[in-house]
Amino acid sequence: MLSYSTSARWLCVVFWTALLGAPSTHAADARYELDPEHLTIGFLVSHIGYADVLGFFTKATGSYTFDEATRTLKDVRVAVESKSVFTGHDKRDGHLRGSDFLDASRAPLVVFTADSAEWRDDKTFVVNGELELLGKRRPLRLTGTLNKSGIYPIGGASKPYVMGASLRATVKRSDWDMNYAVANGWVGDDVELIIEFEARRTAP
């Protein structure tokens, strides 16, 4: 029979061995980068009330840190090249790059940053961040859906871990002093943002 002191020491050894040797159920933070080949940043804006113009930004980069176990999002940064705006009409695109709108020569990047997300359920979430546009930073609220995450089915022997999501927001461009044709209603003040992306895990 073990003595009391021997039993106590034995239980301590078992406890610490189990504690140190047990696998963690908490997934470490992982870094993701937006896949430029599977990234759409689009917008819709009213033209004199007759129809909405659909446009895109064709060049952007971005990354974020996400922990799938705790659903913790941080270090979000997406940078969009202003001059990459495209609506399928050269004259209009030139106007959008000019001082009436994006002023791409003076403000070459539109940047969104955020450090958290609020989850409504397993799939839907809200990101409250800031949008830097024309040198001004204003709050921007994105609503999102996590579509899928897992090992990518396409590729070679080493397949990446990929996350895909859909995001939507409405920007009132006058909040950033982009006031061209707001007063007469020729160009809508409210701009609907449409964001679809796949992001690849890069670390750990």
C-alpha positions as a printed Julia matrix, in Angstrom:
204×3 Matrix{Float64}:
   0.0    0.0     0.0
   1.27   3.48   -0.91
   1.78   5.94    1.91
  -0.15   9.21    1.92
   2.88  11.24    0.89
   3.8    8.78   -1.87
   0.21   8.79   -3.17
   0.13  12.58   -3.19
   3.38  12.77   -5.12
   2.16  10.16   -7.6
  -1.12  12.07   -8.2
   0.83  15.29   -8.79
   3.0   13.55  -11.38
  -0.07  12.14  -13.15
  -1.81  15.54  -13.1
   1.1   17.51  -14.55
   1.9   14.82  -17.1
  -1.68  14.88  -18.34
  -1.78  18.69  -18.35
   1.45  19.15  -20.26
   0.95  16.24  -22.6
  -2.68  16.85  -23.57
  -3.21  18.29  -27.05
  -4.55  21.84  -27.13
  -8.03  22.34  -28.53
  -7.25  25.98  -29.25
  -6.09  26.6   -32.79
  -3.33  29.15  -33.08
  -3.83  32.38  -34.95
  -3.34  31.84  -38.67
  -2.37  34.44  -41.24
  -4.34  34.65  -44.49
  -3.65  36.53  -47.72
  -6.3   37.4   -50.28
  -5.94  35.42  -53.5
  -5.86  38.05  -56.29
  -7.15  35.5   -58.8
 -10.29  34.95  -56.71
 -11.03  38.45  -55.45
 -13.87  40.71  -56.59
 -14.29  44.24  -55.25
 -17.28  45.76  -56.99
 -19.69  48.63  -56.54
 -23.11  49.82  -57.66
 -24.08  53.49  -57.83
 -27.14  55.2   -59.26
 -26.87  57.24  -62.48
 -29.53  59.99  -62.5
 -31.96  57.46  -61.04
 -32.33  55.6   -64.33
 -30.03  52.66  -63.63
 -27.11  51.64  -61.46
 -23.59  51.63  -62.85
 -21.65  48.46  -61.99
 -17.92  48.89  -61.52
 -14.88  47.08  -60.16
 -11.43  47.63  -58.8
  -9.08  45.25  -60.57
  -6.02  45.56  -58.32
  -6.0   45.02  -54.56
  -4.01  43.24  -51.87
  -5.0   42.23  -48.39
  -4.39  40.01  -45.39
  -5.76  39.23  -41.95
  -5.26  36.99  -38.92
  -8.0   34.56  -37.93
  -8.38  31.88  -35.25
 -11.04  29.37  -36.34
 -11.44  27.9   -32.86
 -12.28  31.2   -31.17
 -13.52  33.07  -34.28
 -11.09  35.87  -33.46
 -10.31  38.25  -36.33
  -7.58  40.89  -36.22
  -4.92  42.73  -38.24
  -7.2   43.21  -41.25
  -5.75  45.4   -43.99
  -6.99  45.64  -47.57
  -5.44  48.14  -49.97
  -7.17  48.93  -53.27
  -5.47  50.79  -56.12
  -7.68  53.76  -57.01
  -6.5   53.91  -60.62
  -7.64  50.31  -61.18
 -11.31  51.36  -61.24
 -13.15  49.87  -64.23
 -16.71  50.32  -65.45
 -16.3   49.31  -69.08
 -16.33  52.91  -70.35
 -12.98  54.67  -70.88
 -14.23  58.24  -70.55
 -16.18  57.48  -67.37
 -13.23  55.55  -65.9
 -10.95  58.53  -66.56
 -13.45  60.79  -64.78
 -13.62  58.43  -61.8
  -9.81  58.5   -61.49
  -9.82  62.29  -61.49
 -10.27  64.9   -58.76
 -14.11  64.78  -58.85
 -14.07  61.24  -57.5
 -11.1   59.02  -56.48
  -8.32  61.55  -57.25
  -5.98  58.62  -57.92
  -2.87  60.75  -58.53
  -3.14  62.3   -55.07
  -4.7   59.35  -53.22
  -3.44  56.19  -54.96
  -4.83  53.76  -52.35
  -8.17  53.14  -50.7
  -7.43  51.25  -47.47
  -9.73  49.31  -45.13
  -8.49  48.23  -41.68
 -10.15  46.38  -38.79
  -9.24  44.45  -35.65
 -12.33  42.45  -34.69
 -15.53  40.79  -35.85
 -18.91  40.24  -34.22
 -20.41  36.83  -35.0
 -24.17  36.54  -35.33
 -24.1   32.77  -35.84
 -21.74  30.13  -37.27
 -21.73  31.72  -40.72
 -22.63  35.41  -40.52
 -20.65  38.22  -38.97
 -20.08  41.97  -38.86
 -16.75  43.76  -39.17
 -16.54  47.33  -37.86
 -13.46  48.97  -39.3
 -12.21  52.16  -40.92
 -12.0   53.16  -44.56
  -9.31  55.59  -45.64
 -10.44  57.39  -48.78
  -9.18  60.7   -50.17
  -6.95  61.09  -47.13
  -9.83  60.83  -44.65
 -10.58  57.96  -42.27
 -14.2   57.16  -41.5
 -15.97  54.15  -39.92
 -17.16  51.41  -42.28
 -19.36  48.48  -41.3
 -19.18  45.29  -43.39
 -21.66  42.44  -43.08
 -20.27  39.08  -44.11
 -20.93  35.41  -44.66
 -18.25  32.77  -44.16
 -18.94  30.48  -47.1
 -16.37  27.74  -46.64
 -12.96  26.92  -45.21
 -10.78  23.86  -45.68
  -8.13  22.17  -47.78
  -8.4   23.4   -51.38
  -9.47  20.63  -53.79
  -7.51  22.08  -56.71
  -3.74  22.11  -57.14
  -0.69  19.91  -56.85
   0.45  17.63  -54.07
   0.66  20.48  -51.56
  -2.84  21.95  -51.39
  -3.37  25.17  -49.4
  -5.92  25.81  -46.68
  -8.42  28.34  -48.05
 -11.2   30.46  -46.59
 -13.92  32.04  -48.72
 -16.33  34.81  -47.73
 -18.85  37.31  -49.1
 -19.05  40.88  -47.76
 -21.44  43.76  -48.33
 -21.57  47.4   -47.24
 -23.03  50.75  -48.18
 -20.78  53.79  -48.36
 -22.11  57.34  -48.4
 -19.39  58.97  -50.47
 -20.17  62.48  -49.2
 -18.9   61.31  -45.78
 -15.46  61.4   -47.4
 -16.17  64.76  -49.12
 -16.66  63.12  -52.52
 -19.52  65.46  -53.37
 -19.55  65.56  -57.16
 -23.16  65.5   -58.52
 -24.64  64.65  -55.12
 -26.74  67.81  -54.83
 -28.46  67.41  -58.2
 -28.81  63.64  -57.88
 -26.98  62.82  -61.1
 -24.63  60.43  -59.29
 -25.91  58.6   -56.22
 -24.43  59.39  -52.83
 -24.92  55.82  -51.6
 -22.49  53.31  -53.09
 -23.15  49.61  -52.57
 -19.97  47.58  -52.1
 -19.81  43.95  -53.23
 -16.81  41.92  -52.06
 -16.18  38.24  -52.8
 -12.87  36.63  -51.86
 -10.83  33.53  -51.29
  -7.89  33.79  -48.9
  -5.01  31.35  -48.48
  -3.5   30.47  -45.14
   0.18  31.4   -45.16
   1.19  30.78  -41.52
   1.58  29.01  -39.22
